[in-house]
């Protein structure tokens, strides 16, 4: 029997994250009342009667078919691994620790551990690609922990790297373009002697400059997978809290977005709390603005409350230095955040765009795929307890090629289309979903669902709301139409091979508490602290369809716990996993999952799992990150794995004077969030 390590956190909320992380990353969101207090119907109930007649008829057909043949039939017959049930240990010949597995996952799994380093499998090497504060723009100085300035930080790599994208760089052999999100700052770990009650203007302006996005060209070493930044390349770029962003799409120019500094409602300074993101088929990157609410003081409206904006001062006290963060003075400024940002990393002079057609909520990520006729479909999760899962279907087709006309056209694709929210229905009797995680009698948590339209262009599909209100207050629109309350839908990734969509549902320890929604088939555990991964197949294999089938691919936790499920694969042959966060695919079609706040006693890590074939559900840990850190932004290439190591050393009681971690530069050096590359020492492809 696997022996788990003791829990590391002293967080009174009971999570794997430290209280320090909760404080700076999301403004203690889990300590506050759940913003969604709506009494809308939950998964397993009848389809809401807000669809158009055409959509309702199509949705009814989906439910009828799914009920008759089972959601798994729409998704495809259960793979061979499912036949082995809950882990009888027969049929695969696999022993834990051996380097066999599905192609792309043939490495000896890393054991759970609490080492203060990035731990990788035997036969693999690593390097730190770039650290917080390294100069990337011409004229920026080298990092000096005791001599930080806002001007320097504006030319240096930002803090707390999250989403990563690696894009090709035609014409420059061995080079790629790295794009990174910088989610938030932790001033206690940035500044010696920091006083949270009295930050200085310089400290605040450094934090402003450390947020946002970085674009930096990186160069690979020919004989290894090592990457190093190319400083002062003409494509290198920093975008931060005072950079200019354009507002586009159907809500651009709305009175709800106008402020005294911007009476047009079309120009915003800054992007905040950029979490995960996506890479488009036309060569741009998407960046989700997540916990933006925590930066704004003195919220007072019902919509502020629905988005988790507090009524008092903020943790960082930015409102003391810029009136736009004080909602008493600028009540609309908060409406200008919570969007998906699109960036063209190949044009250093371009202005990034905030895409209002994709709705406003706590965007964890946004990952597109194309319909058969070339229209982008973007899947998105709202990372909050009991919030919703969305998709956007563009009305325009992508133009192929790299001509200027094609690029200009493709930069309009996400401004016109229809925004939907998901409603999921289980196919098992309610009595068989008891909140413990016990599988229903049909052997799977599965069912069907419909996409409920919210708005198309300037037309609202939500009674009592205008289209502008739907886009700006998308959460309220989801409440009104009865969307399914989910367990923190975070990153979403469509498989480039099968088209199936995978949704990381990180956890929800409030599910089943008094006055809160109880377990349903898509969210089957009360007090859910480990999370799950949902697998979705659009009806007729059409991403623009109104209906879908779904099932839970993984129900995370200790494999020894009967309330876990690994697509039916024998559970004694998988790595333990908790709190799935970011997801990505490798070139072989395997799903890779990074974790945030794991609650099994080990540090967070990166895991690979087969989604097809007889090894479907075989999950193996590839790496762990240092003390206090979270694993973010995985990119898996043929010869390289890239991860963002976010908030290392972020442990309760830690500070610059009393560091909890010595990573990445050893004792006596300040802890620095960084990007890490991993490759096989023998130069061969990853996991083959």
Secondary structure as UniProt FT lines:
FT   TURN            12..13
FT   HELIX           19..25
FT   HELIX           29..31
FT   TURN            43..44
FT   TURN            49..50
FT   HELIX           53..69
FT   HELIX           71..75
FT   HELIX           80..84
FT   TURN            85..87
FT   TURN            96..97
FT   TURN            103..104
FT   STRAND          119..120
FT   TURN            122..123
FT   STRAND          124..131
FT   TURN            132..133
FT   TURN            138..139
FT   TURN            145..146
FT   HELIX           150..153
FT   TURN            154..155
FT   STRAND          161..168
FT   TURN            170..171
FT   TURN            173..174
FT   STRAND          175..182
FT   HELIX           187..190
FT   TURN            192..193
FT   TURN            196..197
FT   HELIX           201..210
FT   STRAND          212..220
FT   TURN            222..223
FT   STRAND          227..229
FT   TURN            231..232
FT   TURN            234..235
FT   STRAND          237..239
FT   TURN            241..242
FT   STRAND          244..248
FT   TURN            250..253
FT   HELIX           255..257
FT   TURN            263..264
FT   STRAND          267..269
FT   STRAND          274..279
FT   TURN            281..282
FT   STRAND          285..289
FT   HELIX           292..295
FT   HELIX           302..306
FT   TURN            307..308
FT   HELIX           318..320
FT   HELIX           323..325
FT   TURN            327..329
FT   TURN            331..332
FT   HELIX           333..336
FT   STRAND          340..343
FT   TURN            345..346
FT   TURN            348..349
FT   STRAND          353..355
FT   HELIX           356..358
FT   STRAND          367..370
FT   TURN            372..373
FT   STRAND          375..382
FT   STRAND          385..387
FT   STRAND          389..397
FT   HELIX           404..410
FT   TURN            411..412
FT   HELIX           413..415
FT   STRAND          417..426
FT   HELIX           430..432
FT   TURN            441..442
FT   STRAND          446..456
FT   TURN            457..458
FT   STRAND          459..460
FT   TURN            463..464
FT   HELIX           467..472
FT   HELIX           474..481
FT   STRAND          486..487
FT   STRAND          489..494
FT   TURN            496..498
FT   STRAND          501..505
FT   TURN            509..512
FT   TURN            514..515
FT   TURN            526..527
FT   STRAND          532..538
FT   HELIX           539..541
FT   TURN            543..544
FT   STRAND          547..555
FT   TURN            559..560
FT   TURN            562..563
FT   STRAND          565..566
FT   TURN            567..568
FT   HELIX           571..573
FT   STRAND          580..585
FT   TURN            587..588
FT   STRAND          591..595
FT   STRAND          605..609
FT   TURN            614..617
FT   STRAND          619..624
FT   TURN            627..628
FT   STRAND          630..636
FT   STRAND          641..646
FT   TURN            648..649
FT   TURN            652..653
FT   TURN            663..665
FT   TURN            667..668
FT   STRAND          674..680
FT   TURN            681..682
FT   TURN            686..687
//
